[in-house]
């Protein structure tokens, strides 16, 4: 389970390194990996929340968790495609390609959600409605926490200097 999450994190960090510098460098991969390390943590916490609150089974086993993490496959493919685009398209020509990549985000989002719904229905006997609700809660927790994390950091660095300047005045 940990190897799978580290592999996913490595792919994301490598793609970010390629996008930032045009090549994969150890320092940028490490920096991007540390910056994105919250993703697997939040995802697993959301999974265990759903497991306890919605599914109400005893304990989640490693196979339960691995089954859930299989839903990351569409995102893995998306990040690989992103890495290929930023690796082979010259930086000056990248504008339309990055727009295309961002427009394509709903594809892995929907594909991943469909995989998760199917996994919950087949593996745990959830009805379609229950599985869809579980996945909606999962997405709300993970994406909400991720957005709060990134904007929280940005707001912190934007607001702290102005607050400090206000106190000095």
N, C-alpha and C positions, 0 to 999 in steps of 0.2 A: 504494500500500500504506500509506504513512504517512498520507495523507488519510483513508483508511478507518478506521484505528486512532484517529486524532484525533477523527473524527466519533463513533465509538463512545464514546470517553472523554468527549466533550462531552455526549452524551446521559446517560451515567451521572452525571457531575458536575452536570448540570442537575436530574436527578431527586433527587439528594442535596440540592441547594440547596432545591428545592421542599419536600422532606420536613423539612428543618431549619428553614426560615424561612417557608414558605408562599408563597414567590415565588422567582424566579430572580434572584439578585444576582451581579454580576461577581466580588465577593470570595469568596463562597461557592463559585461555580463554579470559580474558580481554585484555592481551597483543596482542594475535593473532587477536582479534576482532578489536582493534584499528589499528593494522597494515594492516588489510584487509578492513577497512572501506571505502577505496577509491573505492572499486569495485562497490558497488551499486551507488555511486555518479557518477562515470564515465559512468556507464551503463545508468543511467537516463539522463545524459547530452547528451550522444550519441543519445538516443531515441528522445529527444526533438530537436536535430539538424536535424535528419532525418525527423521528423515530419514537421518542418518548411521549410526545403530546398527541400526535395524530395516529400512529400505527399501534402504539401501546403494546409492544412486544417486550419480552424480557430484556435481553441485551443484544445489541447489534454485533454480529460476528464479523470477522475479517472479510468473509465472502459477501456479506450484506454491504459492507462499506465499499468493497471493490466493484460490486454490481452498480452501486450508486455512482462511483467515479468513472464508470464506462460512459456516462453521459458527457464527459469532457471531450470525447473523441471528435465531435464536430468542431469544437473550439481549437483543438490541436491542429486539425486540418486547416482551419482558417488562419491560425498563426503561421503555419508553414507556408501557405499561399502568400501571406503578407511578407514573410521573409524573402521569398523568391522575388516578389515584385520589387522590394527595396534593394535587393542585391543586384538585379539586372537592369533596372531602369535608372538612367542617369538622374542625379538630383534635380537638375533643371527641368526635366520632363516628368517629374514625379507627381505634380499637382493633380492631373486628372486621374491618375492611378490611385492615389490615396483617397480621393473622393469616391472612386469605385469601391475601394475596400471598405470605407465607412458605410456606404450604401448597402453593402453586402452583409453587414452585421446581423440583420434579421434572419438570414438563412441559418447560420449556426445556432442562433438563439432558439429558433423554432425547432430545428432538428434535434438539438439537445433536449428541449422540453418534451418533444414527442418520444424520444428514447427513454426519458425518465418516467413519463406516464406509462409507457408500455412495460417498463421494468416493475413499476409498482403494481400494475394490473396483473401481470403474469406471475410475478414472484410472491406477491403477498395478498392476492385475492381482493385487491381494492377494486371498487367499481370505477367506471370511467370518470364519473363525477368526483369521487373521493380522490382518485389519483391526480386529476387535474387540479383540484384544490390544494393537494399536498405540494404539487410542483409550483403552483402560484405562490404559496407561502414560502417555499424554498427560494424562489427567485426574488421575492420581495425582501427577504432577509439578506441574501447574499449580495444582490445588487444594491440594496439600500445601504448596507454596511460598507460596501466598496466605494460607493459614491461619497458617503460621509467621510470615509478615510481620506480619499484624495482631496476633497474640498476642505476637509478639516485641516489638513496640512497646509493647503494654499491659503486659507483664511488666517491661520496662525501666523504665517510669515508676512502676510499683508497687514494684519491688524495690530500685531504686537508693536512694531515700530511706531505706529501712529498713537497707540495708547501710551507708550513710553514718552513720546514727544509731548503728549498732553500733560503727563505728570510733571515733566520738567518745566513746563510753562508757568 
